[in-house]
């Protein structure tokens, strides 16, 4: 056994103390680096919006509008402290389920709503005439960048999928109000959408967010001239956004 003198023990203890101090300093610097990195990452958020649905217009761009009379769209904000780059917005929803809702309506003259798989288009015809259509390939969107903004002054306006709006309009144009949802309740109705957003920061780090997008109504007005059918006239709605 090595016979250590008091001076040796002091030296060893001092070395251990120095090592531990260096270790804790390195850990602190690492934590500060991680905190600094996270404090400068982009962070995309979507506030809820309210809108009007007005059934008297034949053009669905006028049918779905916000309070400023613009076509309904989501407003994407970057509340982080760094720019978001190469942003891809991908929509998904049960398009076949939405078409089924249309065909469940009792209106005999509602027309035809179907997907042309060859052209990858949604087609809506009435009496053999094309009422509306939408390429399914244009539902998704891309933005090169979105600057960070503490005061939400910068935003990216993201339209809902055109195909979804076409189907929803076709449904409401021909629905008795109790065929879409109960007269006294708005819990049921259109099927929800999923929005997946992928983007990068300036360092090339990859981020992914997924949101549930749900359209609900909280005010209704029925056409008094057609009370026997309870036809939809004007409704006030809200788009609810929930991050998964």
C-alpha positions as CSV (number, residue, x, y, z in Angstrom):
1,X,0.0,0.0,0.0
2,X,1.2,3.4,-1.0
3,X,1.9,5.6,2.0
4,X,0.5,9.1,1.1
5,X,1.6,12.1,3.0
6,X,-0.9,14.9,3.9
7,X,0.5,17.0,1.1
8,X,-0.3,14.3,-1.4
9,X,-3.9,14.0,-0.2
10,X,-4.2,17.8,-0.5
11,X,-2.9,17.6,-4.1
12,X,-5.3,14.8,-5.0
13,X,-8.3,16.5,-3.4
14,X,-7.4,19.7,-5.2
15,X,-7.1,17.9,-8.6
16,X,-10.5,16.2,-8.1
17,X,-12.0,19.6,-7.2
18,X,-10.5,21.2,-10.3
19,X,-11.8,18.3,-12.4
20,X,-15.3,18.7,-11.0
21,X,-15.3,22.4,-11.4
22,X,-14.2,22.1,-15.0
23,X,-16.9,19.4,-15.6
24,X,-19.7,21.7,-14.1
25,X,-18.4,24.6,-16.2
26,X,-18.6,22.6,-19.4
27,X,-22.1,21.4,-18.5
28,X,-23.2,24.9,-17.9
29,X,-21.7,26.1,-21.2
30,X,-23.4,23.2,-23.0
31,X,-26.8,24.1,-21.4
32,X,-26.3,27.8,-22.3
33,X,-25.5,26.8,-25.9
34,X,-28.7,24.6,-26.0
35,X,-30.8,27.4,-24.5
36,X,-29.4,29.9,-27.0
37,X,-30.0,27.6,-29.9
38,X,-33.7,27.0,-28.8
39,X,-34.2,30.7,-28.2
40,X,-33.5,31.5,-31.8
41,X,-35.4,28.7,-33.6
42,X,-38.4,29.7,-35.8
43,X,-41.8,28.8,-34.4
44,X,-44.8,28.8,-36.7
45,X,-48.3,29.3,-35.2
46,X,-51.8,29.7,-36.6
47,X,-54.5,31.8,-34.8
48,X,-58.1,30.8,-35.1
49,X,-60.2,33.0,-37.4
50,X,-63.9,33.8,-37.8
51,X,-65.7,34.1,-41.1
52,X,-69.1,34.3,-42.8
53,X,-70.7,31.7,-45.0
54,X,-73.3,33.3,-47.3
55,X,-75.3,31.0,-49.5
56,X,-76.7,33.6,-51.9
57,X,-73.5,33.8,-54.0
58,X,-72.8,31.4,-56.8
59,X,-69.0,32.2,-56.7
60,X,-67.6,30.3,-53.6
61,X,-64.8,32.9,-53.3
62,X,-67.5,35.3,-52.2
63,X,-69.4,32.6,-50.3
64,X,-66.6,32.1,-47.7
65,X,-65.2,35.4,-46.5
66,X,-63.6,36.9,-43.5
67,X,-64.7,40.2,-41.8
68,X,-62.5,42.2,-44.2
69,X,-64.4,40.7,-47.2
70,X,-61.4,38.6,-48.2
71,X,-61.5,34.9,-49.2
72,X,-61.1,32.7,-46.2
73,X,-57.5,31.8,-45.4
74,X,-55.3,30.9,-42.4
75,X,-52.7,33.4,-41.2
76,X,-49.4,31.8,-40.5
77,X,-47.1,33.7,-38.0
78,X,-43.5,33.1,-37.1
79,X,-43.3,33.9,-33.4
80,X,-39.8,32.5,-33.0
81,X,-36.6,34.6,-33.2
82,X,-35.2,33.3,-36.4
83,X,-36.3,33.1,-40.0
84,X,-38.1,30.0,-41.2
85,X,-37.0,28.8,-44.7
86,X,-38.2,26.3,-47.3
87,X,-41.7,26.0,-45.8
88,X,-44.0,23.3,-47.1
89,X,-47.7,23.2,-46.3
90,X,-49.3,19.8,-46.9
91,X,-53.1,19.3,-46.6
92,X,-54.9,16.1,-46.0
93,X,-58.5,15.2,-45.3
94,X,-61.0,12.4,-46.0
95,X,-62.0,13.6,-49.5
96,X,-64.1,10.4,-50.1
97,X,-65.9,10.9,-46.8
98,X,-66.7,14.5,-47.8
99,X,-68.1,13.3,-51.1
100,X,-70.2,10.8,-49.2
101,X,-71.7,13.6,-47.2
102,X,-72.7,15.3,-50.4
103,X,-74.5,12.2,-51.7
104,X,-76.4,11.7,-48.5
105,X,-78.3,14.9,-49.1
106,X,-82.0,14.4,-50.2
107,X,-82.0,17.1,-52.8
108,X,-82.6,15.4,-56.1
109,X,-81.1,18.1,-58.3
110,X,-77.8,18.4,-56.4
111,X,-75.7,17.2,-59.4
112,X,-72.6,15.0,-59.5
113,X,-69.4,15.3,-57.5
114,X,-66.5,13.0,-58.2
115,X,-62.8,12.6,-58.7
116,X,-61.3,12.3,-62.1
117,X,-58.4,10.0,-61.3
118,X,-56.8,10.5,-64.8
119,X,-56.7,14.3,-64.5
120,X,-56.3,14.2,-60.7
121,X,-59.2,16.7,-60.5
122,X,-62.3,17.1,-58.4
123,X,-65.3,17.7,-60.7
124,X,-68.7,19.1,-59.8
125,X,-71.4,19.1,-62.5
126,X,-75.0,20.0,-62.4
127,X,-77.4,19.2,-65.3
128,X,-74.3,18.2,-67.3
129,X,-72.7,21.7,-66.8
130,X,-69.4,22.1,-65.0
131,X,-70.2,24.1,-61.9
132,X,-66.8,23.9,-60.2
133,X,-63.6,21.9,-60.4
134,X,-60.2,21.8,-58.7
135,X,-56.9,20.2,-59.4
136,X,-56.0,18.1,-56.4
137,X,-52.3,18.9,-57.0
138,X,-52.7,22.6,-56.1
139,X,-54.0,22.1,-52.6
140,X,-50.5,22.1,-51.1
141,X,-48.4,25.3,-50.9
142,X,-44.8,26.3,-50.5
143,X,-43.1,29.5,-49.2
144,X,-39.4,30.3,-49.5
145,X,-39.2,32.0,-46.1
146,X,-41.1,33.7,-43.3
147,X,-39.4,36.3,-41.2
148,X,-39.7,36.3,-37.4
149,X,-42.0,39.0,-36.1
150,X,-42.6,39.8,-32.4
151,X,-45.6,41.9,-33.2
152,X,-47.2,39.5,-35.7
153,X,-46.9,42.2,-38.4
154,X,-45.6,39.6,-40.9
155,X,-47.7,36.7,-41.9
156,X,-48.3,34.1,-44.7
157,X,-51.9,33.7,-45.9
158,X,-52.6,30.1,-46.5
159,X,-55.8,29.2,-48.4
160,X,-57.8,26.1,-47.4
161,X,-57.6,23.3,-50.0
162,X,-59.6,24.5,-53.0
163,X,-61.1,21.0,-53.4
164,X,-62.3,21.1,-49.8
165,X,-64.1,24.4,-50.3
166,X,-65.7,23.2,-53.6
167,X,-67.1,20.1,-51.8
168,X,-68.3,22.1,-48.7
169,X,-70.0,24.7,-51.0
170,X,-71.7,22.0,-53.0
171,X,-73.0,20.4,-49.7
172,X,-74.3,23.7,-48.2
173,X,-75.9,24.8,-51.5
174,X,-78.2,21.8,-51.5
175,X,-78.6,20.8,-47.9
176,X,-81.5,21.1,-45.6
177,X,-80.0,22.5,-42.5
178,X,-80.8,19.4,-40.4
179,X,-79.1,17.2,-43.0
180,X,-75.7,18.7,-42.2
181,X,-76.1,19.3,-38.5
182,X,-78.9,19.6,-36.0
183,X,-80.8,22.9,-36.0
184,X,-79.8,23.6,-32.4
185,X,-76.3,22.2,-32.6
186,X,-73.2,22.7,-34.7
187,X,-71.0,19.9,-33.3
188,X,-71.4,17.9,-36.5
189,X,-70.9,18.9,-40.1
190,X,-67.8,19.1,-42.2
191,X,-65.0,16.6,-41.7
192,X,-61.8,18.1,-40.2
193,X,-58.5,18.6,-42.1
194,X,-54.9,18.0,-41.1
195,X,-52.2,20.5,-42.0
196,X,-48.6,19.4,-41.8
197,X,-45.9,22.1,-42.0
198,X,-42.2,21.4,-42.5
199,X,-39.5,24.0,-42.5
200,X,-35.8,24.7,-41.7
201,X,-33.9,27.4,-39.9
202,X,-30.9,29.2,-41.2
203,X,-28.6,26.5,-39.9
204,X,-30.4,23.8,-41.9
205,X,-32.1,22.2,-38.9
206,X,-35.4,20.5,-39.8
207,X,-38.8,21.1,-38.1
208,X,-42.2,19.5,-38.4
209,X,-45.6,20.6,-37.0
210,X,-49.0,19.1,-37.5
211,X,-52.3,20.8,-36.9
212,X,-56.0,19.8,-36.8
213,X,-58.1,22.3,-38.6
214,X,-61.8,22.2,-37.8
215,X,-64.6,24.4,-39.3
216,X,-67.5,24.9,-37.0
217,X,-70.5,27.3,-37.0
218,X,-71.9,29.2,-34.0
219,X,-74.6,31.4,-35.7
220,X,-77.2,30.4,-38.2
221,X,-79.8,32.0,-40.4
222,X,-82.3,30.1,-42.4
223,X,-84.2,31.3,-45.5
224,X,-87.6,32.4,-44.3
225,X,-89.1,31.8,-47.8
226,X,-88.2,28.1,-47.6
227,X,-88.9,27.3,-44.0
228,X,-90.3,24.0,-44.9
229,X,-86.9,23.0,-46.2
230,X,-84.8,24.9,-43.6
231,X,-82.4,26.0,-46.3
232,X,-79.1,27.5,-45.2
233,X,-78.9,31.2,-45.8
234,X,-76.1,32.9,-43.7
235,X,-73.9,31.4,-41.0
236,X,-71.1,32.7,-38.8
237,X,-68.3,30.3,-38.3
238,X,-64.9,29.8,-36.7
239,X,-61.9,27.8,-37.8
240,X,-60.4,26.0,-34.8
241,X,-56.7,25.2,-34.9
242,X,-55.2,22.5,-32.6
243,X,-51.6,21.4,-32.7
244,X,-51.1,17.7,-32.4
